[in-house]
């Protein structure tokens, strides 16, 4: 009987993974199984259910019974995750997995700062990292595929906590070499005026490295250019801002960034790069950051500790003033 239960569970797990790929070859490789073994797992589960779970032609797709089983299996897997977390605390095993989601720049800054401390206390806890956009991460959180996510949108959903982490200020980066090329003797006046905040209307002669919508930061910058009354002179445009400090340091274009990457990249800026706070309607501009997790699930001690380290780290970051006028 125990052997049958284990076999049934393996068949169910294989089937759930297959529904994500809908590709027998790809799923078999992922599970280190032969296609025949994977096919046998599915056939065994279909025999137990008494009905087909997949349409085989014209392409692999779930039947109504298959969709019902998948929904049930997802609930079982979620409950199992809760049970494992609870059991680890009860037995004080201090081991488990944290399913953490964030975009590249957010985990690139956050994880190296907190992991040494976290790993010292919980050396047997592993991190499963998902790199994606805010919308996708929040969807995965609601589907119980992630435990903790960093996002730029606050979701007021029942049972979910969205904690403000960082007033992530937006900055305009412009090297003196670039400003001098386009503004000449007017350079000092431009810099003095922008010391407390930069209106893009004063910088429209410059070429810009633009972050494009629907990136949330790209939308913010687009609104600032609309307020300035003219479109930017585009030197380079991208959906990400990963090259902002490099482009600014080489005086190729004015660029945009936020507090988060500046924390680690400010030492890499060329000495003549100014870091101006960006203004929109005479107010400083922010691209705020939130930490979200499901309060309805049991949260193991190691996840509580992980969340606490993230909060502590960003509490210290919030106190930094990254403005630099050279």
FIKOLDO-942405 format. One record per residue (C-alpha): residue in three letters; x, y, z. Coordinates in nm, 3 decimals, always signed. Example, Ala and Ser with C-alpha at 12.3 -4.5 7.8 and 13.67 -1.06 7.14 Angstrom:
   residuo        xx        yy        zz
       ALA    +1.230    -0.450    +0.780
       SER    +1.367    -0.106    +0.714
END
This chain:
   residuo        xx        yy        zz
       UNK    +0.000    +0.000    +0.000
       UNK    +0.282    +0.241    +0.091
       UNK    +0.455    +0.155    -0.234
       UNK    +0.135    +0.235    -0.427
       UNK    +0.102    +0.569    -0.247
       UNK    +0.460    +0.670    -0.333
       UNK    +0.409    +0.564    -0.694
       UNK    +0.085    +0.763    -0.714
       UNK    +0.257    +1.072    -0.573
       UNK    +0.542    +1.046    -0.824
       UNK    +0.287    +1.018    -1.104
       UNK    +0.097    +1.321    -0.974
       UNK    +0.414    +1.531    -0.939
       UNK    +0.527    +1.438    -1.291
       UNK    +0.187    +1.529    -1.432
       UNK    +0.183    +1.869    -1.256
       UNK    +0.525    +1.956    -1.399
       UNK    +0.415    +1.841    -1.746
       UNK    +0.120    +2.085    -1.733
       UNK    +0.368    +2.373    -1.698
       UNK    +0.574    +2.271    -2.003
       UNK    +0.318    +2.084    -2.216
       UNK    +0.618    +1.918    -2.375
       UNK    +0.697    +1.552    -2.305
       UNK    +1.061    +1.577    -2.410
       UNK    +1.131    +1.892    -2.208
       UNK    +0.956    +1.761    -1.895
       UNK    +1.129    +1.422    -1.913
       UNK    +1.469    +1.594    -1.930
       UNK    +1.377    +1.821    -1.639
       UNK    +1.282    +1.517    -1.426
       UNK    +1.576    +1.304    -1.548
       UNK    +1.331    +1.045    -1.678
       UNK    +1.288    +0.872    -2.010
       UNK    +0.985    +0.976    -2.211
       UNK    +0.851    +0.623    -2.170
       UNK    +0.875    +0.643    -1.790
       UNK    +0.699    +0.981    -1.792
       UNK    +0.430    +0.839    -2.021
       UNK    +0.388    +0.545    -1.779
       UNK    +0.342    +0.787    -1.487
       UNK    +0.063    +0.965    -1.674
       UNK    -0.100    +0.640    -1.782
       UNK    -0.094    +0.512    -1.421
       UNK    -0.259    +0.830    -1.294
       UNK    -0.521    +0.821    -1.571
       UNK    -0.598    +0.459    -1.479
       UNK    -0.646    +0.559    -1.114
       UNK    -0.873    +0.847    -1.216
       UNK    -1.064    +0.633    -1.464
       UNK    -1.045    +0.896    -1.737
       UNK    -0.803    +1.070    -1.973
       UNK    -0.620    +1.370    -1.828
       UNK    -0.460    +1.488    -2.154
       UNK    -0.562    +1.525    -2.515
       UNK    -0.270    +1.390    -2.719
       UNK    -0.373    +1.534    -3.058
       UNK    -0.345    +1.770    -3.240
       UNK    -0.120    +1.885    -2.952
       UNK    -0.086    +1.810    -2.583
       UNK    -0.363    +1.977    -2.380
       UNK    -0.550    +1.917    -2.054
       UNK    -0.894    +1.759    -2.052
       UNK    -1.159    +1.888    -1.809
       UNK    -1.059    +1.609    -1.568
       UNK    -0.695    +1.708    -1.607
       UNK    -0.772    +2.071    -1.519
       UNK    -0.967    +1.959    -1.211
       UNK    -0.678    +1.738    -1.099
       UNK    -0.428    +2.019    -1.152
       UNK    -0.631    +2.256    -0.934
       UNK    -0.649    +1.991    -0.661
       UNK    -0.275    +1.913    -0.690
       UNK    -0.181    +2.282    -0.658
       UNK    -0.380    +2.301    -0.334
       UNK    -0.211    +1.987    -0.203
       UNK    +0.136    +2.121    -0.289
       UNK    +0.058    +2.453    -0.119
       UNK    -0.069    +2.274    +0.193
       UNK    +0.239    +2.054    +0.189
       UNK    +0.464    +2.364    +0.183
       UNK    +0.280    +2.500    +0.490
       UNK    +0.314    +2.164    +0.666
       UNK    +0.687    +2.136    +0.595
       UNK    +0.746    +2.488    +0.725
       UNK    +0.548    +2.419    +1.042
       UNK    +0.717    +2.083    +1.097
       UNK    +1.064    +2.237    +1.057
       UNK    +0.985    +2.484    +1.334
       UNK    +0.831    +2.217    +1.557
       UNK    +1.134    +1.994    +1.520
       UNK    +1.370    +2.294    +1.523
       UNK    +1.541    +2.161    +1.213
       UNK    +1.615    +2.513    +1.083
       UNK    +1.598    +2.394    +0.724
       UNK    +1.370    +2.468    +0.432
       UNK    +1.327    +2.674    +0.117
       UNK    +1.237    +3.041    +0.064
       UNK    +1.076    +3.112    -0.272
       UNK    +1.183    +3.473    -0.328
       UNK    +1.086    +3.693    -0.623
       UNK    +1.234    +4.024    -0.740
       UNK    +1.361    +4.195    -1.054
       UNK    +1.735    +4.181    -1.124
       UNK    +1.833    +4.518    -0.979
       UNK    +1.633    +4.457    -0.659
       UNK    +1.776    +4.117    -0.575
       UNK    +2.121    +4.222    -0.699
       UNK    +2.128    +4.492    -0.431
       UNK    +1.931    +4.319    -0.155
       UNK    +2.054    +3.960    -0.140
       UNK    +2.432    +4.023    -0.111
       UNK    +2.357    +4.264    +0.174
       UNK    +2.149    +4.024    +0.385
       UNK    +2.255    +3.670    +0.290
       UNK    +2.581    +3.655    +0.491
       UNK    +2.387    +3.728    +0.812
       UNK    +2.096    +3.504    +0.713
       UNK    +2.313    +3.207    +0.615
       UNK    +2.511    +3.229    +0.938
       UNK    +2.191    +3.166    +1.131
       UNK    +2.016    +2.934    +0.883
       UNK    +2.288    +2.754    +0.686
       UNK    +2.048    +2.479    +0.574
       UNK    +1.783    +2.707    +0.423
       UNK    +1.806    +2.751    +0.046
       UNK    +1.672    +3.036    -0.168
       UNK    +1.471    +2.975    -0.484
       UNK    +1.503    +3.299    -0.683
       UNK    +1.253    +3.416    -0.945
       UNK    +1.355    +3.713    -1.162
       UNK    +1.046    +3.878    -1.312
       UNK    +0.834    +4.192    -1.338
       UNK    +0.613    +4.321    -1.057
       UNK    +0.287    +4.208    -1.221
       UNK    +0.413    +3.853    -1.276
       UNK    +0.562    +3.829    -0.926
       UNK    +0.236    +3.941    -0.763
       UNK    +0.044    +3.686    -0.972
       UNK    +0.285    +3.410    -0.862
       UNK    +0.247    +3.521    -0.499
       UNK    -0.132    +3.496    -0.523
       UNK    -0.100    +3.150    -0.681
       UNK    +0.122    +3.038    -0.390
       UNK    +0.426    +2.993    -0.614
       UNK    +0.632    +3.245    -0.413
       UNK    +0.669    +3.323    -0.042
       UNK    +0.819    +3.676    -0.047
       UNK    +0.841    +3.932    -0.329
       UNK    +0.983    +4.281    -0.381
       UNK    +0.760    +4.497    -0.600
       UNK    +0.701    +4.859    -0.702
       UNK    +0.325    +4.835    -0.659
       UNK    +0.127    +4.812    -0.335
       UNK    -0.142    +4.546    -0.351
       UNK    -0.418    +4.576    -0.088
       UNK    -0.539    +4.217    -0.116
       UNK    -0.715    +4.029    +0.167
       UNK    -0.465    +3.810    +0.349
       UNK    -0.160    +3.970    +0.188
       UNK    +0.078    +4.215    +0.349
       UNK    +0.247    +4.487    +0.141
       UNK    +0.508    +4.660    +0.357
       UNK    +0.667    +4.986    +0.231
       UNK    +1.043    +4.934    +0.225
       UNK    +1.204    +5.221    +0.040
       UNK    +1.118    +5.570    -0.077
       UNK    +1.317    +5.488    -0.389
       UNK    +1.411    +5.834    -0.518
       UNK    +1.459    +5.895    -0.891
       UNK    +1.773    +6.078    -1.003
       UNK    +1.906    +6.237    -1.322
       UNK    +2.272    +6.158    -1.394
       UNK    +2.469    +6.402    -1.610
       UNK    +2.846    +6.444    -1.641
       UNK    +3.003    +6.791    -1.647
       UNK    +3.170    +6.693    -1.977
       UNK    +2.828    +6.637    -2.133
       UNK    +2.672    +6.949    -1.983
       UNK    +2.963    +7.164    -2.097
       UNK    +2.931    +7.034    -2.453
       UNK    +2.566    +7.137    -2.480
       UNK    +2.544    +7.432    -2.239
       UNK    +2.893    +7.584    -2.238
       UNK    +2.922    +7.877    -1.999
       UNK    +2.566    +7.819    -1.879
       UNK    +2.684    +7.503    -1.703
       UNK    +2.718    +7.659    -1.356
       UNK    +2.369    +7.815    -1.369
       UNK    +2.210    +7.485    -1.475
       UNK    +2.380    +7.296    -1.192
       UNK    +2.299    +7.556    -0.928
       UNK    +1.932    +7.557    -1.026
       UNK    +1.912    +7.175    -1.018
       UNK    +2.084    +7.140    -0.680
       UNK    +1.752    +7.099    -0.498
       UNK    +1.585    +6.923    -0.788
       UNK    +1.605    +6.900    -1.166
       UNK    +1.325    +6.991    -1.406
       UNK    +1.377    +6.814    -1.739
       UNK    +1.280    +7.137    -1.919
       UNK    +1.626    +7.269    -1.823
       UNK    +1.807    +6.971    -1.979
       UNK    +1.626    +6.918    -2.312
       UNK    +1.937    +6.992    -2.521
       UNK    +2.104    +6.676    -2.389
       UNK    +2.085    +6.328    -2.543
       UNK    +1.917    +6.079    -2.308
       UNK    +1.931    +5.711    -2.225
       UNK    +1.558    +5.639    -2.193
       UNK    +1.384    +5.359    -2.003
       UNK    +1.069    +5.276    -2.195
       UNK    +0.715    +5.212    -2.066
       UNK    +0.547    +4.987    -1.961
       UNK    +0.842    +4.970    -1.721
       UNK    +0.704    +5.159    -1.419
       UNK    +1.008    +5.386    -1.398
       UNK    +0.984    +5.447    -1.773
       UNK    +0.627    +5.570    -1.727
       UNK    +0.739    +5.811    -1.453
       UNK    +1.014    +5.955    -1.674
       UNK    +0.778    +5.981    -1.970
       UNK    +0.545    +6.194    -1.757
       UNK    +0.836    +6.420    -1.662
       UNK    +0.917    +6.482    -2.029
       UNK    +0.551    +6.557    -2.100
       UNK    +0.562    +6.819    -1.825
       UNK    +0.880    +6.960    -1.985
       UNK    +0.679    +7.015    -2.304
       UNK    +0.909    +6.827    -2.545
       UNK    +1.014    +6.471    -2.622
       UNK    +1.368    +6.362    -2.528
       UNK    +1.659    +6.346    -2.771
       UNK    +1.707    +5.972    -2.755
       UNK    +2.063    +5.839    -2.755
       UNK    +1.964    +5.490    -2.637
       UNK    +1.642    +5.334    -2.515
       UNK    +1.581    +5.011    -2.327
       UNK    +1.325    +4.838    -2.105
       UNK    +1.589    +4.825    -1.828
       UNK    +1.827    +5.074    -1.668
       UNK    +2.123    +4.844    -1.612
       UNK    +2.372    +5.063    -1.801
       UNK    +2.277    +5.401    -1.653
       UNK    +2.594    +5.458    -1.451
       UNK    +2.821    +5.342    -1.736
       UNK    +2.653    +5.562    -1.998
       UNK    +2.657    +5.863    -1.765
       UNK    +3.021    +5.805    -1.666
       UNK    +3.132    +5.802    -2.030
       UNK    +2.943    +6.130    -2.089
       UNK    +2.750    +5.970    -2.375
       UNK    +2.408    +6.079    -2.252
       UNK    +2.212    +6.189    -1.948
       UNK    +2.057    +5.891    -1.775
       UNK    +1.811    +5.804    -1.498
       UNK    +1.848    +5.583    -1.195
       UNK    +1.702    +5.533    -0.848
       UNK    +1.835    +5.504    -0.494
       UNK    +1.853    +5.128    -0.512
       UNK    +2.119    +5.077    -0.781
       UNK    +2.302    +5.393    -0.668
       UNK    +2.366    +5.233    -0.330
       UNK    +2.609    +4.988    -0.490
       UNK    +2.705    +5.175    -0.810
       UNK    +2.781    +5.529    -0.687
       UNK    +3.149    +5.441    -0.637
       UNK    +3.166    +5.344    -1.005
       UNK    +3.047    +5.686    -1.128
       UNK    +3.304    +5.908    -1.296
       UNK    +3.413    +6.195    -1.073
       UNK    +3.235    +6.461    -1.280
       UNK    +2.892    +6.292    -1.287
       UNK    +2.623    +6.494    -1.110
       UNK    +2.339    +6.315    -0.935
       UNK    +2.039    +6.551    -0.950
       UNK    +1.711    +6.469    -0.768
       UNK    +1.439    +6.458    -1.036
       UNK    +1.132    +6.682    -1.004
       UNK    +0.778    +6.643    -1.134
       UNK    +0.535    +6.928    -1.071
       UNK    +0.793    +7.075    -0.831
       UNK    +0.793    +6.759    -0.617
       UNK    +1.069    +6.503    -0.576
       UNK    +0.998    +6.183    -0.767
       UNK    +0.992    +5.838    -0.607
       UNK    +0.971    +5.483    -0.740
       UNK    +0.870    +5.320    -0.413
       UNK    +0.950    +4.963    -0.318
       UNK    +0.730    +4.718    -0.124
       UNK    +0.776    +4.377    +0.033
       UNK    +0.475    +4.147    -0.006
       UNK    +0.387    +3.807    +0.138
       UNK    +0.082    +3.596    +0.221
       UNK    -0.022    +3.639    +0.585
       UNK    -0.278    +3.357    +0.561
       UNK    -0.005    +3.093    +0.524
       UNK    +0.201    +2.960    +0.809
       UNK    +0.530    +3.152    +0.800
       UNK    +0.830    +2.954    +0.930
       UNK    +1.081    +3.120    +1.159
       UNK    +1.346    +3.135    +0.888
       UNK    +1.112    +3.333    +0.657
       UNK    +1.026    +3.569    +0.943
       UNK    +1.399    +3.623    +0.992
       UNK    +1.456    +3.674    +0.618
       UNK    +1.179    +3.936    +0.606
       UNK    +1.320    +4.107    +0.916
       UNK    +1.666    +4.137    +0.760
       UNK    +1.520    +4.292    +0.443
       UNK    +1.324    +4.547    +0.649
       UNK    +1.630    +4.636    +0.857
       UNK    +1.848    +4.678    +0.549
       UNK    +1.606    +4.917    +0.378
       UNK    +1.546    +5.111    +0.699
       UNK    +1.916    +5.206    +0.686
       UNK    +1.906    +5.274    +0.310
       UNK    +1.615    +5.518    +0.350
       UNK    +1.839    +5.747    +0.556
       UNK    +2.090    +5.795    +0.272
       UNK    +2.105    +6.117    +0.067
       UNK    +2.258    +6.022    -0.268
       UNK    +2.248    +6.368    -0.428
       UNK    +2.587    +6.473    -0.570
       UNK    +2.667    +6.804    -0.738
       UNK    +3.034    +6.815    -0.844
END
